[in-house]
């Protein structure tokens, strides 16, 4: 099956690398043109995770163009609604329409229990992982409405949006909040034939997960844990014998929800988690 989103335009946040890049490529493979936004610079409080760069976003653009699809890129912080809205407006002006929104820009920071989480870490997390998702949808929805053809919105939450984990309470709160956003948007936009769903990945093989800070959080008993030290603890989280999934596994879920195959699916929390939510 090919052309599952042929002729459509997708807005993707966090598109410079990781899951966002994978979503851009996967949707382009199936016929979509892309509006790709990413902050492309360090975010305060996330020092242990390497930041995305302008070069990363340019590489995403090259990959999409290599598939024969069009792409418009912008270096934008999802906390800045005015800049985000201007970037989306420009992208739609150049590409002619908007049909799909994949709101996935996010961070990981902290590592303390909630009673010891700093106000800066809390605020940064909520502003990006929750408010940034809302602002991304808010910037795109007017264009989907004006097209009059309906559309699909996919919000990236997490297994942490369905269950709690220790030492990541602010992340868990933000990702639970994304589910609330998804359900509210689904109710409000359904009359316009706009579907809204969320995807809930487990650990994903991206820089946000595969980094020194995360490995130390999973293996606090080791001073310098390796991937091999990390793997058995990560695997314990799942029913399937895996420690993590690949970005394309999430992209395939996003593609399905964006396509007409899911034309009557809205308000769904779709897990791609190796059975993590069963444990």
N, C-alpha and C positions, 0 to 999 in steps of 0.2 A: 504494500500500500504506500502510495506517495501522494504528495500534494495535499496533505491533511489540513493545512492552513494556507493553501494557495491564495495569493492575492490579498492577504491580510497584512496588517501592520501591528507590530507588538512593541510596547514600551517595556523595557527591562531595566530595573534599578540594580545596582551592584554588578554591572555587566563587565567590569574590567577583567575579572578572573573568576576562578572557582565555579560555584553553581550558576552565577549570572552569565558568565561566558558560555558555559555549557548550554544553558537555556537558549541563548542567542543563536548558537550554532545549530542546535537541534531544531528550533523553529524555522531557521533559514533553510535547513535541509528539506523541510516540508513545505517551503514556498513562501514564507513570511519575510517581509522587510522589517527592519529593526530600528527602533530609537533606543540607544544604549546610553545610560547615564551611570556615572560613578564618581566618587569624591576624588580618587586618584592622589591622595596625600595622607600623611599620618593624621590620626584622630587622637586627641588627648586622652590619656588613660588606657590606651591599648598598645603600649610599648612592646609587649612580649610577642605580639603578632605582627609580622611584616605587613606594611601598608601596601595597597595597590598604587600603581604609578600610571602616569600618562602613557608610558610605553606598553603597559598591560592593556589599556583600553585600545590603543592603536593595533595591538595584536588581535584583539577580538574583532575589530573592524576588518582587518585583513582576512581573517578566517571567514567572516560572513561574505565579504566581497568575492572570495575564492569560490564560493558556492553559487555565484551569479546573482546574489541578492543585494539590495541597496541597504545602506546603514547610515544613520546620522548619530554622531556621538557628542556628548557634552560632559565636561568635568563639573559636577554639581554635587553639593552636599544636600542630602534629602531633608536636613533640618531647615534649609533655607527655601521656604515655599515660593517666594517670588522668583528666585533663580531657577528653581525646578520647573515652575509653571512656564517661564519664558523658554526654557529648553524644550519642553514638550510642545509648546505652541509652534516653535521653529521646526521641530521634527515633523509635526503634522503638516505644516505648510509645505515642507519639501517632499514628503512622501504621500500626502493627499488624503490620509484618513487615519483612524485608530480603531482597532478592534479588540486588542488583547492587552492586558496589563499584567505583568509579572513583578510584584513588589517584593524584592528579596534582599535589598541592601541591609546589612546588619553587622554587628560587632560582637566580640566577646571581651569582657574585661573583668577585673576583680578576682574573685576566688575566695572571698571571706564569707562567713555566715552573715545572715541578714542584719543581725544586731551590730555587726562590726563593718558592714559595707559603708564606704564613704559616701557622702552626699554627691560628690562629683561623679563617682562611678555610677551611682543610681540614676542621676539626672542624664548623664550621657547615654546610658543604656536605654532608658525610656524614650528619650528624645529621638534616638535613631531607630531602635528596633520596634517601637510602637508608633510614636508620632510620625516618624519618617514614612512608615507604611501608609498611614492615613493620608499624609500629604501627597504621596505618590499617586494614590487613587484619586484624591481630590483634584490633582492637576490634570489627570487623564480623562476622568469621567465626562466632562463637558464635550469632549471631542467624540467619544463613543455615542453619546446622546445625539449630538448633531448629525451623526452619520445615519441614524435611524435604522440601523441594521442589527441592533443588539450587539452583544459582545461577551467576552469572558474575562474575568479578573481572578487571578490566582495569587494568594498571599502566602508567603513562606513563613510558617511558624516552626514548630519543632516537636519532637516527642516531649520536650520540656514545656510545650503548650498544652499537654494533656495529662502530664504527671509531674511530680516534683523531684528534684535532685538537690542534695545538700551543696552548700557553698556557691550556688549560682542562683540564689533566690530572686535577684533583680532581673536576670535573664528569664527565669521561669515566669515571673510576673508579666514581663513584656510579651512573652510568647503566648501566655494565656490571654492577654489582652488582644492579641492579633485574632484569636478565635472570636472574640466578641465583636471586633470590627467586621470580620468576615460575615458573621451572621446578621449584623445590623445592615451592612451594605446589601446583602442578599435580599433581605426583606424590602428595603427601600427601592432597589433597582430592578427587582424581578418584573415589575409591570412594564418595563422597557425592554424586556427580553435580554437583560444583562445578567449573566450567571456569575456568582461569586463563591469561590471555594478556597480551602487552605490545604497546603501540603505540609506534612509533618515528618521531616527526615530524622533518622538517627544520626550517629556520627557519619560525617562525609569526608572523603579523602580530598580535602582542600587546605590551603594555608591557614584558614581560621581554626581548623581542628588539629591538623598535623603540625604542631609547633611545640617548642620547649615548655611553654607555660602550661599547655593542656596536658602534656605528658607528666609533668611534675604534679599536677592536680590529681591525675589518676594514680600516680605512683609516688606519693609523698615519702615513702620509705627509702627511695633512692635519690642520690644527689644529682645524677645525670642519667635519667632513664633513656633507653633507646626505643626504637619502634618495636623491637622484639620483646622488650620488657613491658611495653604498653599493650601489645596485642592481646595477651590472655585476659587482662583485666577488662579491656574493651569488649572482648567476645563474651564475657560473662553477662553483659547487659542484654544479650539477645537470645531468642529461641533458636534461630538458625546459627550455624557454626561460623559466624563472621564477626569481625571487630568493627567494621565500617562498610559503607557502600560507596559507590563512585558517583561523581556529579551527574553522569548521564542517566543514572537510575532515577534521580529526582527529575531530570529534564524530560524523561519519558512520561512521568506522571503529569508534569506541566503541559506537555504536548497533548496528552489525552484530554485533560480538562479544558484546554483551549480549543480543541477540535469539535466538529459537529457530532462526533461519536458520543460526546458528553452533553448533548444539546438539552437534556432535561435534568441534568445534575446541577444542583445549586445548594449551598449551605452544607457541603460535605467537608468533613475533616479526613483527608486521605493520608494514611500513614505509609511511609516507605521506610520501614524501621526494623526489618529482620525479626519482627515479633517482640520488639523491645517493650511495647505497651502491654504485653501479656504478662510481664514479670513484675 
